[in-house]
Amino acid sequence: MLSRKQHLEAVKQKASAGFEWDLIVIGGGATGLGSAVDAASRGLSVLLVEANDFAKGTSSRATKLAHGGVRYLAQGNFSLVREALEERGRMLMNAPNLVKPLAFVIPVSSWFQKMFYWIGLKMYDLLAGKLSVGPTRTMDRQSVIQAVPTIRQDKLGGGVRYFDAQFDDARLAVALMKTVFKLGGVALNYLPVVGFDKESGKITGVKVRDAFTAHEMSLKARAVINATGVWVDELRQLDNPAAKPMLSPSQGVHVVVDQHFYPAQDALLVPKTSDGRVLFVVPWLGKTLIGTTDTPRQDAPFEPNALPGEVAFILTTAGQYLATAPTLADVRSVFVGLRPLVKQGGAGDTKSISREHTIATADSGLITITGGKWTTYRSMAEEVVNLVCRQLALRNKPSRTRMLRLEDDLPNRNPEARLHPRLQLTQAEISQAVLEEMAMTIEDVLARRSRALFLDSAAALDCLFSVRATLQDELGWSDAELDRQEMQFRALAAQYGV
């Protein structure tokens, strides 16, 4: 059993005894979890604290693709593409249960288009080198129809097929969390940082508050990493109110519909939409995932809403390529992720901002890492922990994550024991989430340990009472606490619906 209560109590005892961690990582998304795994793999004493749940923010709301970035190749950013393709290969090797190769079909209307994309994607293959997933090939018209039976056939002149990979982002975050513990580190959710302890202007630790009990304590650390994604500026300003924002957040909306709209094993890539982005139509966990948008935001809410027109844009664009166009009534779920894009000279168009990451050290010693994307989480983590080791004069502590197998056990799914006909969720999966994966709330189970909310928000609501009963039996939550969680989840499910 992976018990938050027991590990939190152990941390409290260490704090009372004046224990000093080598490293405290703030943020339980891809970058924070990756950094904690990397540090623990080197033998550092490491504690990760997350204000909400692991992968609560951006890291559970991706397009579920581990990719080098075909669009970045078109922008000429070869170094980013090469790094991402190498890391894609490592994800496939290190978490083979959670990351799988996926073929993509690009439909074309002319021979010129076919050659244009084939040449570009052959370069993509070359940049991947020995870690290539599969070869790029041209397709005639009939081959495209065979691969994508529901594609619109008017103006279809053939296509190009290339390979990337697919993964479940929230499940990979859980795998990273478990790996932290396996390596001797500690990761705790629902433990927000509310302040910093300092001596002579330098950070010596963090003040945290238990989200469930409001108990506060100070935790000593030799180094602190701020890996809070789109919220890094809030933490930087908690350290220094005069810190200037470094992010230009944008949001990406995803729409989920039933599988019959796209009963294919290969994904579909629309290479250029009317707003200059790419659009993916991807088979995912028995549903069809369509996205995404790129809309600048001035704020960074924990639960961003799709803005007016974003869902309509996705459905309209998908309808230009699918024989049966999904409508608003067909949408099972809508989810929105925020991208932590690093500002570049006041660029107003977030599509043009690089997805590369940035590491910055404040005068207080607070190390901030932000930007990047899921695919490069491991290399980002290695780079920032290298910096920590240099600053702490820790020599002979190399990263061991390049070939580190993650704790990527899959949830227990028996098709005959499903709780809802439109979901794969079982009672065994709920129990596993609570007992072995540190799920603390109804939302944790239905949004991230399973993906029920993301796949079908109405069906997820129908499973609420099974989750509630398990939480009460295993964690001893009171009726009042579970009433609070239920109210929050019902509001969230309404937001994910249309």
Solvent accessible surface area in square Angstrom, and as a share of the most:
residue,aa,sasa,rsa
1,M,148,0.66
2,L,27,0.13
3,S,12,0.08
4,R,14,0.05
5,K,164,0.70
6,Q,126,0.56
7,H,53,0.23
8,L,10,0.05
9,E,83,0.37
10,A,46,0.36
11,V,2,0.01
12,K,50,0.21
13,Q,114,0.51
14,K,79,0.34
15,A,28,0.22
16,S,104,0.67
17,A,88,0.68
18,G,36,0.34
19,F,70,0.29
20,E,86,0.38
21,W,8,0.03
22,D,28,0.14
23,L,0,0.00
24,I,0,0.00
25,V,0,0.00
26,I,9,0.05
27,G,6,0.05
28,G,1,0.01
29,G,18,0.17
30,A,9,0.07
31,T,24,0.14
32,G,0,0.00
33,L,0,0.00
34,G,2,0.02
35,S,0,0.00
36,A,0,0.00
37,V,4,0.02
38,D,1,0.00
39,A,0,0.00
40,A,6,0.04
41,S,12,0.08
42,R,12,0.05
43,G,58,0.56
44,L,10,0.05
45,S,34,0.22
46,V,0,0.00
47,L,0,0.00
48,L,0,0.00
49,V,1,0.00
50,E,19,0.09
51,A,42,0.33
52,N,35,0.18
53,D,1,0.00
54,F,2,0.01
55,A,2,0.01
56,K,24,0.10
57,G,10,0.10
58,T,41,0.24
59,S,15,0.10
60,S,0,0.00
61,R,8,0.03
62,A,28,0.22
63,T,20,0.12
64,K,0,0.00
65,L,11,0.05
66,A,0,0.00
67,H,38,0.17
68,G,0,0.00
69,G,1,0.01
70,V,35,0.20
71,R,34,0.12
72,Y,15,0.06
73,L,16,0.08
74,A,92,0.72
75,Q,97,0.43
76,G,40,0.38
77,N,33,0.17
78,F,85,0.35
79,S,69,0.45
80,L,6,0.03
81,V,0,0.00
82,R,119,0.43
83,E,56,0.25
84,A,0,0.00
85,L,1,0.00
86,E,61,0.28
87,E,5,0.02
88,R,5,0.02
89,G,4,0.03
90,R,34,0.12
91,M,10,0.04
92,L,32,0.16
93,M,94,0.42
94,N,12,0.06
95,A,1,0.01
96,P,44,0.28
97,N,59,0.30
98,L,14,0.07
99,V,2,0.01
100,K,108,0.46
101,P,77,0.48
102,L,15,0.08
103,A,6,0.05
104,F,1,0.01
105,V,0,0.00
106,I,1,0.01
107,P,15,0.09
108,V,5,0.03
109,S,65,0.42
110,S,48,0.31
111,W,182,0.64
112,F,143,0.60
113,Q,68,0.30
114,K,29,0.12
115,M,48,0.21
116,F,126,0.52
117,Y,43,0.16
118,W,83,0.29
119,I,103,0.53
120,G,26,0.25
121,L,3,0.02
122,K,65,0.27
123,M,80,0.36
124,Y,3,0.01
125,D,24,0.13
126,L,144,0.72
127,L,32,0.16
128,A,10,0.08
129,G,44,0.42
130,K,213,0.90
131,L,48,0.24
132,S,47,0.31
133,V,36,0.21
134,G,13,0.12
135,P,65,0.41
136,T,2,0.01
137,R,152,0.55
138,T,58,0.34
139,M,18,0.08
140,D,84,0.44
141,R,103,0.38
142,Q,116,0.51
143,S,42,0.27
144,V,0,0.00
145,I,25,0.13
146,Q,146,0.65
147,A,27,0.21
148,V,0,0.00
149,P,71,0.44
150,T,28,0.16
151,I,5,0.02
152,R,97,0.35
153,Q,79,0.35
154,D,80,0.42
155,K,176,0.75
156,L,15,0.08
157,G,32,0.31
158,G,0,0.00
159,G,0,0.00
160,V,0,0.00
161,R,78,0.29
162,Y,2,0.01
163,F,43,0.18
164,D,3,0.01
165,A,0,0.00
166,Q,30,0.13
167,F,5,0.02
168,D,14,0.07
169,D,0,0.00
170,A,1,0.01
171,R,9,0.03
172,L,1,0.01
173,A,0,0.00
174,V,3,0.01
175,A,3,0.02
176,L,0,0.00
177,M,0,0.00
178,K,27,0.11
179,T,1,0.00
180,V,0,0.00
181,F,33,0.14
182,K,137,0.58
183,L,55,0.27
184,G,65,0.63
185,G,3,0.03
186,V,20,0.11
187,A,0,0.00
188,L,1,0.00
189,N,0,0.00
190,Y,25,0.10
191,L,2,0.01
192,P,30,0.19
193,V,19,0.11
194,V,46,0.27
195,G,11,0.10
196,F,23,0.10
197,D,34,0.18
198,K,84,0.36
199,E,120,0.54
200,S,121,0.78
201,G,46,0.44
202,K,112,0.47
203,I,21,0.11
204,T,42,0.24
205,G,1,0.01
206,V,0,0.00
207,K,77,0.33
208,V,0,0.00
209,R,95,0.34
210,D,4,0.02
211,A,57,0.44
212,F,48,0.20
213,T,92,0.54
214,A,66,0.51
215,H,83,0.37
216,E,81,0.36
217,M,24,0.11
218,S,53,0.34
219,L,2,0.01
220,K,108,0.46
221,A,2,0.02
222,R,103,0.37
223,A,11,0.08
224,V,4,0.02
225,I,0,0.00
226,N,0,0.00
227,A,6,0.05
228,T,26,0.15
229,G,24,0.23
230,V,8,0.04
231,W,38,0.13
232,V,0,0.00
233,D,20,0.10
234,E,111,0.50
235,L,16,0.08
236,R,45,0.16
237,Q,64,0.28
238,L,80,0.40
239,D,12,0.06
240,N,70,0.36
241,P,119,0.75
242,A,83,0.64
243,A,17,0.13
244,K,165,0.70
245,P,73,0.46
246,M,28,0.13
247,L,8,0.04
248,S,23,0.15
249,P,19,0.12
250,S,0,0.00
251,Q,0,0.00
252,G,2,0.02
253,V,0,0.00
254,H,5,0.02
255,V,0,0.00
256,V,0,0.00
257,V,0,0.00
258,D,28,0.15
259,Q,88,0.39
260,H,122,0.54
261,F,9,0.04
262,Y,1,0.00
263,P,67,0.42
264,A,11,0.08
265,Q,165,0.73
266,D,15,0.08
267,A,0,0.00
268,L,0,0.00
269,L,1,0.01
270,V,1,0.00
271,P,32,0.20
272,K,151,0.64
273,T,11,0.07
274,S,109,0.71
275,D,52,0.27
276,G,36,0.35
277,R,12,0.04
278,V,16,0.09
279,L,0,0.00
280,F,26,0.11
281,V,1,0.00
282,V,0,0.00
283,P,23,0.15
284,W,9,0.03
285,L,53,0.26
286,G,42,0.40
287,K,14,0.06
288,T,0,0.00
289,L,0,0.00
290,I,0,0.00
291,G,0,0.00
292,T,7,0.04
293,T,6,0.04
294,D,12,0.06
295,T,35,0.20
296,P,66,0.41
297,R,37,0.14
298,Q,179,0.79
299,D,74,0.38
300,A,24,0.18
301,P,43,0.27
302,F,95,0.40
303,E,40,0.18
304,P,7,0.04
305,N,85,0.44
306,A,33,0.25
307,L,60,0.30
308,P,137,0.86
309,G,49,0.47
310,E,12,0.06
311,V,20,0.11
312,A,58,0.45
313,F,47,0.19
314,I,0,0.00
315,L,15,0.08
316,T,84,0.49
317,T,8,0.04
318,A,0,0.00
319,G,11,0.10
320,Q,104,0.46
321,Y,60,0.23
322,L,1,0.01
323,A,69,0.53
324,T,83,0.48
325,A,49,0.38
326,P,4,0.03
327,T,75,0.44
328,L,95,0.47
329,A,99,0.77
330,D,46,0.24
331,V,14,0.08
332,R,70,0.26
333,S,0,0.00
334,V,12,0.07
335,F,1,0.00
336,V,6,0.03
337,G,5,0.05
338,L,5,0.02
339,R,40,0.15
340,P,18,0.11
341,L,4,0.02
342,V,22,0.13
343,K,96,0.41
344,Q,96,0.43
345,G,92,0.88
346,G,70,0.68
347,A,39,0.30
348,G,64,0.62
349,D,67,0.35
350,T,4,0.02
351,K,48,0.20
352,S,69,0.44
353,I,3,0.02
354,S,23,0.15
355,R,11,0.04
356,E,78,0.35
357,H,43,0.19
358,T,44,0.25
359,I,44,0.22
360,A,41,0.31
361,T,66,0.38
362,A,43,0.34
363,D,133,0.69
364,S,9,0.06
365,G,28,0.27
366,L,2,0.01
367,I,0,0.00
368,T,3,0.02
369,I,1,0.01
370,T,4,0.02
371,G,8,0.08
372,G,12,0.11
373,K,35,0.15
374,W,22,0.08
375,T,1,0.01
376,T,2,0.01
377,Y,14,0.05
378,R,14,0.05
379,S,19,0.12
380,M,1,0.00
381,A,1,0.01
382,E,24,0.11
383,E,82,0.37
384,V,0,0.00
385,V,0,0.00
386,N,51,0.26
387,L,32,0.16
388,V,0,0.00
389,C,8,0.05
390,R,165,0.60
391,Q,88,0.39
392,L,26,0.13
393,A,62,0.48
394,L,40,0.20
395,R,186,0.68
396,N,144,0.74
397,K,70,0.30
398,P,75,0.47
399,S,25,0.16
400,R,148,0.54
401,T,7,0.04
402,R,110,0.40
403,M,162,0.72
404,L,38,0.19
405,R,125,0.45
406,L,10,0.05
407,E,58,0.26
408,D,7,0.04
409,D,62,0.32
410,L,98,0.49
411,P,12,0.07
412,N,84,0.43
413,R,80,0.29
414,N,73,0.37
415,P,103,0.65
416,E,162,0.73
417,A,49,0.38
418,R,111,0.40
419,L,66,0.33
420,H,19,0.08
421,P,105,0.66
422,R,86,0.31
423,L,5,0.02
424,Q,68,0.30
425,L,6,0.03
426,T,2,0.01
427,Q,75,0.33
428,A,45,0.35
429,E,5,0.02
430,I,0,0.00
431,S,30,0.20
432,Q,22,0.10
433,A,1,0.01
434,V,3,0.02
435,L,50,0.25
436,E,82,0.37
437,E,2,0.01
438,M,2,0.01
439,A,0,0.00
440,M,15,0.07
441,T,12,0.07
442,I,0,0.00
443,E,33,0.15
444,D,0,0.00
445,V,1,0.00
446,L,0,0.00
447,A,1,0.01
448,R,5,0.02
449,R,1,0.00
450,S,4,0.03
451,R,2,0.01
452,A,3,0.02
453,L,1,0.00
454,F,1,0.01
455,L,12,0.06
456,D,1,0.00
457,S,6,0.04
458,A,57,0.44
459,A,0,0.00
460,A,0,0.00
461,L,49,0.24
462,D,96,0.50
463,C,3,0.02
464,L,0,0.00
465,F,123,0.51
466,S,37,0.24
467,V,0,0.00
468,R,40,0.15
469,A,53,0.41
470,T,11,0.06
471,L,0,0.00
472,Q,67,0.30
473,D,115,0.59
474,E,74,0.33
475,L,54,0.27
476,G,58,0.56
477,W,45,0.16
478,S,63,0.41
479,D,87,0.45
480,A,74,0.58
481,E,32,0.14
482,L,0,0.00
483,D,75,0.39
484,R,94,0.34
485,Q,6,0.03
486,E,26,0.12
487,M,135,0.60
488,Q,100,0.44
489,F,1,0.00
490,R,98,0.36
491,A,66,0.51
492,L,13,0.07
493,A,3,0.03
494,A,76,0.59
495,Q,59,0.26
496,Y,7,0.03
497,G,22,0.22
498,V,103,0.59
